Amino acid sequence: METCFEDIDIDQPVKNGLLCYSQSHITGERYYNGYPKDLGPSRVIHFTSEREFVQILHQGHPVVVAFTIRGDLTKHLDKVLQEAAAEFYPHVKFMRVECPKYPGFCITQQRKEYPFIEIFHTPKQAANEGRGADPNITKYFVKVLPFNYSLSAYGFREFFKRYGIQSSSEPK
């Protein structure tokens, strides 16, 4: 980028500005804003059914679930989820639920503001109680924590630290 500043001619600022931009664009020396990053294949799981969600919980890893609707904030959220999912894979699973497609699952969370994020972790089997309990249905208790930290990979890291959720292969 040194040549960009050496050849500045005050009478032609636009030409020099274009020269600076084109040189930096070719050499990749422009200021890095964080996107796009080469994260490889997407690690974000798209919700398709409650059965699949339960199977993912049974794997024993915390599951970060983003309940979304279409909008500009959702586009930013998608980028953040992609980055965080790549960073914490395979110790934390990230899932995105499009609430207009799956309203039943979203309504059970009893929230009205979208998008929102909740973390599901440590599922434990509950006792089937009562005479009318169906032996074919297994009930589980799951800890659910609302996510109210910075919407970034750093925010997820701090959240996991705060609540003692193991997010990497390092021991607690």
Secondary structure by P-SEA (a helix, b strand, c coil): caaaaaacccccaaaaaaaaaaaaaaaccccccccccccccccccccccaaaaaaaaacccbbbbbbccccaaaaaaaaaaaaaaaaacccbbbbbbcccccaaaaaaaccccccbbbbbcbbbbbccccccccccbbbbbbbbbbbcccccaaaaaaaaaaaccccccccc
